[in-house]
Amino acid sequence: MGRCAFQDPISENMTEVAAHTDGHDHGHHDHPSWLAHHFDDAEQQFDSGKLGMWLFLVTEILFFSGMFCAYVLYRNRNPEVFEFCSAFLNEKLGAINTGVLLFSSLTMAWAVRASQLKQHKLLVGMLGATLGCAAIFLGVKSVEYTHKWSLGLLPGRMYVAQMENGYHSDVDYLTPLCIAPAVLTVLFALYYVYSLVIASKFHQRVAGPLLVAGLCFFGGIYLGQFIEGGEHHGDSHGAHADAGHGEHASHDEEHAKEAGSETPAPAEASAASSDTGVALVSTSSGPLHDVAVDPKEAAIPNAEVNNQGMAGLFFSIYYCMTGVHAVHIIGGMLVISWLIVKAAREEFHSKYYGPVDNVGLYWHLVDFIWIYLFPLLYLIT
Amino acid sequence: MSAVTTPITAPTTTHDGATEHHYLNHSSGFLSWALTLDHKRIGMMYLAGILFAFFLGGVFALAIRIHLWNPNQDPDAAWLTNATYNRVFTLHGAIMVFLFIIPSIPAALGNFLLPIMLGTKDVAFPRLNLGSFYLWITGLIFFAYTLFSTQIDTGWTFYTPYSIEAKSAVEAATLGVFILGFSSIFTGLNFIVTINTMRPPGMSWFKMPLFLWALYATSIIQVLATPVLGITVLLLALERTFGIGIFDPSLNGDPVTFQHFFWFYSHPAVYIMILPAMGIISELMSVHSHKGIFGYRMIAYSSIAIALFGFLVWGHHMFTSGMADVTTIVFSALTFTVSIPSAIKVFNWLGTMYQGTVALNTPMIYALAFIFLFTIGGLTGLFLGALATDMHLHDTYFVVAHFHYVMMGGTLVAFLGGLFHWWPKMTGKMFNDPMGIVSAAIVFVGFNLTFLPQFVLGTRGMPRRYASYVPEFQSLHQLSTVGACILGFGLLVAGLVLLHSLFYGKKAPMNPWGGATLEWECSSPPPHDNFSHPPAVGDPYDFANVEYDGKTGGYYKKKK
């Protein structure tokens, strides 16, 4: 009886040698580098990865399900709170973000196809487009968040009741939020210049999409500011928009876009006047979102819902759900960046595209959750 | 392979006594362990980690019992202050549940054994596996932080609203639980994928050892239930940081919602703890009775049934929390359904021993102790599942005794049985069997002495988690404390027996017990890659060809 009934000395030696040489455990001579040593063939590796990703997606859905449960419980208990608060969410920005994410799902799916067909340049491009869309999404979201913070629309105990004359904090939240993306964008720009200097195709392929994504974030900020600013043109929140844009201009070395929210496009301005908009409160029966009422006339804050335990709770749920979703977007951006590196190395082919496929699945789920969040939070009434 | 420098000699057989290559001496150095992707080494690191956590939790348990030696009617004269007592029982519960019992069998024994029993080289995602281990370490660090800062005093359940107001390190503890949860999820995910996609030719679902069925059922629960706990504790941490109010009654939030979310995980988590233990017992019963398992398919299906039913019974923790009457009745009825698959298993184990050649060695003694203790634990659960009696017994020592009989008498004893059973495989050393039996006997006696009096205390109205009690309970409390010390001594003996074997143990044969599953067809300890070729898979409980070999002191499979 041998020491192991199934082990022959030769392959054992191969294992040892391989382990000594590269630190990895590619025991079999017939194993290509992209096939992990413990898998028999490409199909087994692909199936394992795919099943693993589906299971992970199941856990993700269950992770969100706790918050969806909380949403259902509190909306069922206080439907009027949800109607009141939903009016503070800018559905245009929500719709834009929905469109951006849907488009990113298209580019992601296209990336999977490109990886199967060994279209390496197209693959990098599609992954870059997906990354850029994610950055736009986060940029728009940053504007939405900071705008609400300055209006005191904060979760739970931090919620500031909305008054007729409008609470407004002068704290600039957007600038600190932009520091990290700005630093990253500068670094990406330097990296891109470096890649040009050393004329490395690989580094250019990596740095290009990263730089574009960094710029896209500020594009998203600009877009968000433009629409938020447009809606509040002429009302007391113009000052906020101005302040935000002053800050925005300080970053223009990254995106070189000069824009004045002071002069929004006429169409935007007229759209804004027919919209109750963000800062503005509700009637006793809830906000009449699509009816052209001067918010200041209709707006008498309903004390029963306009407090920390009611509206504040809505914003808790809003921030938890969208915040956790945003964290998933950031996580997705990290793995897509990893894919870009692999794609720039031209690693993928028809037998090895599992990582692109699985990240794609994840990305579609993140998109999918947003598809639910958008109507549930923004489109009430 | 141009990189070949020195040819490595072919592995020698166990009979020659020459050096052989196995996973322990495959490579050396700290990094070869810290960065290993080998499931066996990861399993061993988990084993060391969870035993450390168990020691820590055990010290807290003894502190609780020693404190309760006296009725402590005068808090100033008590051994521990009331605040310290609260912290001690919280840390005991939290460490034992999150750091020890949940990862104990799946992460330590499961990691080591699952690929070998299945006949594969590794789990499907070795890097993720190592990542799970480091997540566990990170969770441990968070708990260590709570130990050395303001310790938590909320109880391991973190019930709101107290956990929102408590001036202690609830954030660190909940983030620790969050991280440990992901460690658990990734282990479960890894196991499911491995079993689904990596079974070698011939290893059909019903050729799998029952331990793997149990791990599979456990993994399903880990993957489906743990995320809900993750979001719950995350919301609790946010509650404390930002005052979001979802669970805070002062902000119109609902604290009972927290209980629902918490038990939606934590009840299935009970089955995360007990199912793998049942899997171990299925193996032990069959191997040490030298007889095929009775009712293989029923045991396999009942594991899955327990996993699924387990999701529908969480409300029985909350009968007194103010649920609607109809809801409590439904939850009560569903609770009773879980007893059916559990009873199926117990009867099948007894049927396995019937007319078998039962070898009364250490693992088997632990397995027999399991059946005795788990049956008591299971049957007393029925009192708590019944609405009328639960009203009386809720939050008393009866509950404490019940779940210790299931968790400790069940899971821990099975874990020890499994550890002794696979110890020769994992370390290549035989332990001192008579001393192992002694340890099992001491554990058994100490355990019953600790927790049987607690059933009586509970029915007489002793509430759980109290630092003081009326003097008439003192004799029962003192019995329990004496039992706890005996139990601790028994565990110490068990630990010493294992430790002794590492240094002075005889070399273990390939198959010391006469098992027919695949792990016994590898050397002890197994080689680095487990199997270079897919192994020949047969019936895991067919002992007809397993013969004793006097030369090695072990068994071997006769070639047909």
Interface residues (C-beta under 8 A of the other chain):
Chain A: M1 G2 R3 C4 A5 F6 Q7 D8 P9 S11 E12 N13 M14 T15 E16 V17 A18 A19 H20 T21 D25 G27 H29 A36 H37 H38 F39 D40 Q44 D47 S48 L51 G52 L55 F56 V58 T59 E60 L62 F63 F64 S65 G66 M67 C69 A70 L73 Y74 N78 P155 G156 R157 M158 Q308 G309 M310 G312 L313 S316 I317 Y319 C320 V324
Chain B: M1 A3 V4 P7 I8 A10 P11 T12 T13 T14 E20 H21 H26 S27 L37 T120 K121 D122 V123 A124 F125 P126 L128 I185 L189 N190 I192 V193 T194 N196 T197 M198 V223 L224 A225 T226 P227 V228 G230 I231 T232 L234 L235 L238 E239 F242 G243 I244 G245 I246 D248 S250 L251 N252 G253 D254 T257 F261 M510 E521 C522 S523 P526 P527 H528 D529 F531 S532 H533 P534 P535 A536 Y556 K557
